[in-house]
Amino acid sequence: MTRWRLDIAYDGANFSGWAVQPDRRTVQGDLERWIPRVLRLGVPTPLTVAGRTDAGVHARGQVAHVDLPDGVDTSSMLRRLSRVLDPDVVVKSIRSVPDEFDARFSALWRRYVYRLWDESSRPDPVTRFHVASVPRHLDLDRLNAAGASLLGLRDFAAFCKYREGATTIRTLLDCHAERLDDPCGTVEVTVRADAFCHSMVRSLVGALTAVASGQRNQGWLDEVAASASRASSVLVMPACGLTLEEVGYPADADLAERAAQARSRRTHDDICDTCWEDR
């Protein structure tokens, strides 16, 4: 068997997310249905993905891996997939990777961008299904200051939907916003972390836009961020504005070590140790 990396893009509007669900169209479901068919294999070809996006969330830089029998013609596979897949999902490239590569656990970080129009924007009806609207002006200086206050290793339970047995401790590496010099005046909020919990990005953007619009202040955000459970006062933004743009990986020699690190469950002791080291 050979391990292959697939770089994938999709418009999430008509998908019920990445992961396979009974009687629902999903990105994983479409790919796992067609890959064995175009390769004429009699066995399933399960995919492992970097980020399990929710229903309605888009991707330009999704990454998955799949193990296939030696000798598979990937050029033919890529060409055939382009013919049978619906236009809202595209496998951009396929390449062999070391056996130690794991699309999920080898990832160093995921970068998402949330796109917004506010009162200062000029919405474009052609792209309206990929941008969310906020009916207030956003002060990006306040938003960036609020985003910077959340950086680092911490428990993001206040911004995540609870999942039994799952940790909510993450390292937020980047969180900033800018207004594009485009005809719409689109606001892009970039969020990058080693990993994300369920609905974390959309909740973070909901909290940040509340501060940037003046509805809430920094003190409220600090109080929310310190909470050990889901904060009901945080708005979860619509899925349509969110796109997974890129996933970062280490050099091949470091893949196994990174995967082992990612599989280890972090606890609040890790946060305390980090705080102590920073003193």
N, C-alpha and C positions, 0 to 999 in steps of 0.2 A: 504494500500500500504506500501511496505517496500523499503527503499533506499539501493542500493547495489553499492559498489565500485568495479570497474573492473581495474585490472592492465594488461596492454597490451604492447606487443612488435610487431614490424613489420619492414620489409625491404621495404623502401619507393620507390624502383626503379621503380616498375610497378604501383604505385598509383599516382593519380593526387592530392595528399595531403590528409589531414584528412577529410575536410568538404565535404558534399554531393554536387555534381555538376551534372547537367543533362548530360546524355550520356557519363559520365566518371566514371572510377572505382576509388573509394575512400575508405579509411579505415572505415569511418563512414557509408558509404553506404553499405559495405559488412556486418558490424555488425548489423546495423538496419534492414537489410533484413533477416538475419538468426536468430537473437534472438527470435523474435515472432514465427518463424516457429518451432524451436526446443522446444519451450514452449507451442506450439499449442494455441497461443493467437490470437484473432481476431482483435486486435488493435495494432497500432504502438508502438514502445518502443524507444522514442527519447533519445539520449545520450548527456550528457554535458561533455565536455572534458577540461583537464587542459591546453593544448596547441595545437592550430590548426596549425599543421605542414604543410609546403608547399610541393608541388610536388617534389618527389625525396628525401625528408628528412626522415631519419630513426628514430626509437624509441626503446629503451629498457625499459624505465620507464614511459610510457604514463599512465595517469590515467583518468578514466571517471566514471560518475555515471549514474544510471538508476533507475527509480521507477517501481517496478513490484508488481503484486498482492500478498498478503500474502499467504504463503504456497508454494511458488515456490521451487522446488527441485534444488538448485544451483549446487549440485554435478553432477546431471544428465545433467544440462545445460552445465556445463564446459566440460563434457565428449562428449556430442553431438556436441558442437561447434568445438571441436578438430577434429571431423570427417568430418565436412562439410566445414569448412573454408579452403581456400588455404594455403599452407605451409608458405607463406610470411607474415601471420598475426596470432598471437597467443594470446589468452586470458590466462594469466598466473595464475590468481587467481580471485575469486569473494568472497566478504565478506560483510555482512551487516554493515551499518554505521548509525550514528544518522541522523535524518531528517535535521539537520542544516549543514550537510556536503555538500559542493558544490565543485565539482572537479576543477572548474575554480576559483571562487572567494574566496574559503577557502585557497587556496595555498599561502604559505609564499614565496616560491621561486621555480624557475625552473633551473635545471642545464643541460646545453648542452656541448657536446665535439665536437670540429671540428678537424678532423684528416688530416694530411698533410704529403706529402713527398717532400723534397727539394733536392738540389744537393748532399747533404751528405747522402741521404737515398738510400736504395736498394729496389726498388719497388717489390712487390709480385703480380704477375698477378692474383692470386686466389682472392685477396681481393681488386682489383683495382676499383671495383664499390662502395667502401665504403670509399675511401680515395681520396683526391684531390692532384694534383701535382703543385708545384711551381718551375719553372726552374731556381732557384737561391738559394744560401745558405742563411739560416735564422739565424740571430744572436739572440739567445733567451734572452740574457741579455737586448738587446734593445727592444725586443718585450715585455718582462715583465715590463720594465720601462714604456713603452708606455701604456700598459694595466693598470698599477697602476694609471696613470694620469687620467683615465676615471672613476675611482670608485666614488661611491656616488650618491646622488640624483641630477639629471640634466635633461635637455631637450636633448633627443637623436634624434631630428628631422633630423639632418644631415645624420643619418644612417638608416632612416626608409622610406619606401614607404608611400606616403601621403594617408591618408584615412579620408574623410570628417567626422568631428565630433569626431574623435579619438584623445586622448591625446598622446603625445610622451614623456611625463615625466616619467622616470623610475629610480629605484635605482639599480645601478650595484654593486653587493656585492663581486664579485670575477672575476678576469680576469688574467689568467696566463697560461704559456706554459711550457712543459717539453718534452724532447726527451726520448722516451722509450728505455729500454734496450732489444729491440726485434731484430730479424734478419733484419728487414727493417730499423731500425732507425726512426720510425714513430714519428712525432711531434704531440702532443695533446694540443690543445688550449681549456682550460676549461673556460666557461663563465656562471656565475650564477647571476640572478637578480630576483627581485620580480615579474616582468613580462617583456615581450618583445613585441616590435612593429613588424610589417610585415617586414621581411628581415633584421632585426636588427643584429642578430648574424653573418650572412654571410657578412654583410657590415662591422661590427667591425673587423672581421678576415681579410677582404680585406684591411682595413686601417692599421691594425697592421703588416701584412706581408709586406706591402709596406715600412713601417719604418724599420722592421727587415732585409729586403733585401738591404737597402740602397737607394732605389728608392726615398724615401721621408724622411724628418727629423721630429723631435719632434715638431718644430715650425709649420710645415704644419698640423700636427695632432691637435695641440692646436687650430689653426685657424679654421679647419674643425669642431671640437667639439663645438666651440662657435657659429657656424652658426645656424640660426633659420629655415633653410629649407634644403631639400635634397641636399647633396653635389655630384655633377656630377663627381668629381675627385676620388670618392671612388669606388673601384671595389667590386661588389657583387660576392662573391665566389660561385662556383658550389654547388648545393644542395647535391651532393653525399657524401661530406665529413662530413655532419652534422648529429648528433644523439642526440635526447632527452634522457638523461640518468636517470634523477631522478626528482621527484617533492616532495617538502617538505610541510608538513602540521602541524598545531599546535595540542595541546591536544584537545580532544573532547569538553572540557568545554569552549574552546576559539574559536571554529569554527564560531559561529554566529558573534562574535565581529570582527573576521578577515574578514569575508565576507562583513560586513558593511563597514569596512575600505577600502577594495579593490574596492567596488562599488562607493566610493566617488571620484569624478573627481579631479585630482590634477592640479594645475595651477602654473604659474611662481611665484606667491606669496609664495607658499609652499617652493620653492627653496630658495627664499630670506630669509624667516623665518628661514630655516635650517642654512643658511650661518651666519645669525645674532646670532643664538644660539651657533654656534661653535666658536664665537669670545671670 
